Amino acid sequence: MARVFNFNAGPAVLPEEVLAEAQAELLDFKGSGMSVLEHSHRGKEYEAVHQEAIDGIRRLMKVPEDYAVLFLQGGASMQFAMVPMNLLGPNQTADYVNSGAWASKAVKEAQTIGNVRVVANTAKDIPARLPKADAPAWTPGAAYAHITSNETIAGTQWKNFPRTPAPLVADMSSDILSRPVEVGQFGLIYAGAQKNLGPAGVALVIIRKDLAERAPEKLPVMLRYKTHIEENSLYNTPPCFAIYLIALVTRWIEKTGLEQLYRRNVEKAARLYAAIDGSGGFYRGTAAPEDRSDMNVTWRLPSEELEERFIKEASAEGMKGLKGHRSVGGVRASIYNACPLAAVEALVAFMKEFQRKSG
Ligand SMILES: *Cc1c(COP(=O)(O)O)cnc(C)c1O
């Protein structure tokens, strides 16, 4: 069986070693005679897995003591609602940077809950770009400020996070654990797991615990961060198998080290951008060079016909998932942690050959 090179945006490639490990343990988890899918979430076997995933995140991200690490359901999209529901009081304002499709969704959802101020808007800019970190005029006394650390569709990524007077909230769905970040700089970080962390079905939330105290009395129990902090994400049945895979992924990252993984990610992205920039205009990057993402590389070809052929021929050569998001078209290579350098090398070679044939 041959594994292909998977450039899917999410759900996305997982480390082969992790999949093999999950497969090997599937029928009989640690001699228990049943799979991890079949264990009680209150039993000691699963509890160890649950804690390993939390501790793995804590170690890798050097999460300070006054922060909780939570595994919640409803994806990052649920966090678009939970953040304002818990953190935005009735007479307050939340600042949002609208940097693209995902930030726009976060803004829209927050507007259904409270008072939102869009402090900078680059969502429709061509080329895709981010506001300068020091440019937004933050609202004095805002409840929080929200950014999207990596715009998965546009292919832009904050390289330096803004210093905001209010607690900074970041949607890190598509670049969580791709690089070291200082958690203490944020009030809350959230990420759907299915891009860089594990499978779909679970979202990671890292929250400074005092912020969870803001939730209004009337908020349903399941929608309160406080509930999940107090119950260590075991208030209800958690997505056990997804969390188990996160535990394996954190173990896999620790083997390499986050710094080393980050250097590899930078190298992979640099090779692709070099291929784009060195193509004499045949390939055109769609993000402003200073804001280019190391996770999602986006570009166009001279025509939509060529783009279609590029994606089709790449697929025939075992490079899958290169179609740009349906809202923007073009080509997108998502090159998350688990995407090997060999995949990028193969893609770069293919790009050169394709240009030679069609340029
Ligand atoms: C994929 C993605 C989301 C949505 O995640 P779901 O888990 O599908 O809700 C939100 N934000 C960003 C930046 C994403 O890449």
Ligand as a Chemical Component Dictionary entry (heavy atoms), coordinates in Angstrom:
data_LIG
# 
_chem_comp.id                   LIG 
_chem_comp.type                 NON-POLYMER 
_chem_comp.pdbx_formal_charge   0 
_chem_comp.three_letter_code    LIG 
# 
loop_
_chem_comp_atom.comp_id 
_chem_comp_atom.atom_id 
_chem_comp_atom.alt_atom_id 
_chem_comp_atom.type_symbol 
_chem_comp_atom.charge 
_chem_comp_atom.model_Cartn_x 
_chem_comp_atom.model_Cartn_y 
_chem_comp_atom.model_Cartn_z 
_chem_comp_atom.pdbx_ordinal 
LIG C1 C1 C 0 -10.889 25.193 9.872  1  
LIG C2 C2 C 0 -10.900 26.447 10.621 2  
LIG C3 C3 C 0 -11.979 26.801 11.454 3  
LIG C4 C4 C 0 -13.222 25.959 11.576 4  
LIG O1 O1 O 0 -12.991 24.836 12.307 5  
LIG P1 P1 P 0 -14.167 23.793 12.630 6  
LIG O2 O2 O 0 -13.488 22.851 13.567 7  
LIG O3 O3 O 0 -14.595 23.189 11.340 8  
LIG O4 O4 O 0 -15.275 24.532 13.292 9  
LIG C5 C5 C 0 -11.896 27.993 12.157 10 
LIG N1 N1 N 0 -10.824 28.784 12.055 11 
LIG C6 C6 C 0 -9.773  28.489 11.265 12 
LIG C7 C7 C 0 -8.607  29.408 11.212 13 
LIG C8 C8 C 0 -9.784  27.309 10.526 14 
LIG O5 O5 O 0 -8.735  27.002 9.741  15 
# 
loop_
_chem_comp_bond.comp_id 
_chem_comp_bond.atom_id_1 
_chem_comp_bond.atom_id_2 
_chem_comp_bond.value_order 
_chem_comp_bond.pdbx_ordinal 
LIG C1 C2 SING 1  
LIG C2 C3 SING 2  
LIG C2 C8 DOUB 3  
LIG C3 C4 SING 4  
LIG C3 C5 DOUB 5  
LIG C4 O1 SING 6  
LIG O1 P1 SING 7  
LIG P1 O2 DOUB 8  
LIG P1 O3 SING 9  
LIG P1 O4 SING 10 
LIG C5 N1 SING 11 
LIG N1 C6 DOUB 12 
LIG C6 C7 SING 13 
LIG C6 C8 SING 14 
LIG C8 O5 SING 15 
# 
